[in-house]
Amino acid sequence: MNVQSEGKSTATVKNDLATIRHFHIQILQTRYLLSSNQVVSEKYINFNLERRRFGGIDCRPTELEYQALISLAKQLETLKWHLLLF
């Protein structure tokens, strides 16, 4: 990816893309549909954003932990818990 070759970190690229998507959603009638990072990386071989790590540790929840969070949110049925997942 060109911006990564310019020395921008993965975190910067992902933050920039998230910002673009956020403002794109605010527009009522958009001309184009924006793809997710995963869809773009599957379509374009050179688009490869590594997973971010914090202190050298991958802090993403495991699939089991993620499903447990979803289950807990459904049990509590509160918007606050649903927002915690995102």
C-alpha positions as CSV (number, residue, x, y, z in Angstrom):
1,M,0.0,0.0,0.0
2,N,1.4,3.4,-1.0
3,V,0.9,5.3,2.3
4,Q,2.6,2.5,4.2
5,S,5.6,2.7,1.9
6,E,5.7,6.4,2.8
7,G,6.4,5.5,6.4
8,K,2.9,5.7,7.9
9,S,2.1,3.2,10.5
10,T,-0.7,0.6,10.3
11,A,-2.5,2.5,13.1
12,T,-2.4,5.8,11.2
13,V,-3.7,4.2,8.0
14,K,-6.5,2.4,9.9
15,N,-7.5,5.6,11.7
16,D,-7.5,7.5,8.4
17,L,-9.8,4.9,6.8
18,A,-12.1,4.9,9.9
19,T,-12.4,8.7,9.7
20,I,-13.2,8.5,6.0
21,R,-15.9,5.9,6.6
22,H,-17.4,7.9,9.5
23,F,-17.9,11.0,7.4
24,H,-19.1,8.9,4.4
25,I,-21.9,7.4,6.6
26,Q,-23.0,11.0,7.4
27,I,-23.8,11.7,3.8
28,L,-27.4,10.8,2.9
29,Q,-27.0,9.9,-0.8
30,T,-23.5,8.7,-1.5
31,R,-22.4,7.9,-5.0
32,Y,-20.2,4.9,-3.9
33,L,-20.2,2.1,-1.4
34,L,-17.0,1.9,0.7
35,S,-15.7,-1.6,1.3
36,S,-14.3,-2.9,4.5
37,N,-10.5,-3.4,5.0
38,Q,-11.0,-7.2,4.7
39,V,-12.8,-7.0,1.4
40,V,-10.2,-4.6,0.0
41,S,-7.3,-6.8,1.1
42,E,-8.9,-9.8,-0.5
43,K,-9.4,-7.9,-3.8
44,Y,-6.0,-6.1,-3.9
45,I,-2.9,-8.2,-3.0
46,N,-0.8,-5.1,-2.2
47,F,-3.3,-3.8,0.4
48,N,-2.2,-5.6,3.5
49,L,-2.6,-4.0,6.9
50,E,-1.0,-5.9,9.7
51,R,-3.0,-6.4,12.9
52,R,-2.2,-3.8,15.5
53,R,-0.5,-5.0,18.7
54,F,-0.2,-3.1,21.9
55,G,3.1,-3.6,23.8
56,G,3.8,-6.5,21.4
57,I,0.6,-8.3,22.5
58,D,-2.5,-9.0,20.4
59,C,-5.3,-7.6,22.6
60,R,-8.2,-8.7,20.4
61,P,-10.7,-11.0,22.2
62,T,-10.7,-14.6,21.1
63,E,-13.8,-15.9,19.3
64,L,-15.0,-17.5,22.6
65,E,-14.5,-14.3,24.5
66,Y,-16.3,-12.3,21.8
67,Q,-19.3,-14.7,21.8
68,A,-19.4,-14.5,25.7
69,L,-19.5,-10.7,25.5
70,I,-22.4,-10.9,22.9
71,S,-24.3,-13.4,25.1
72,L,-23.8,-11.1,28.2
73,A,-25.0,-8.1,26.3
74,K,-28.1,-9.9,25.1
75,Q,-28.8,-11.1,28.6
76,L,-28.5,-7.6,30.1
77,E,-30.5,-6.1,27.2
78,T,-29.0,-2.6,27.6
79,L,-27.7,-0.3,25.0
80,K,-24.6,0.4,27.1
81,W,-23.4,-3.2,26.9
82,H,-24.0,-3.4,23.1
83,L,-21.9,-0.2,22.7
84,L,-19.0,-1.8,24.7
85,L,-18.6,-4.4,22.0
86,F,-17.8,-1.7,19.4
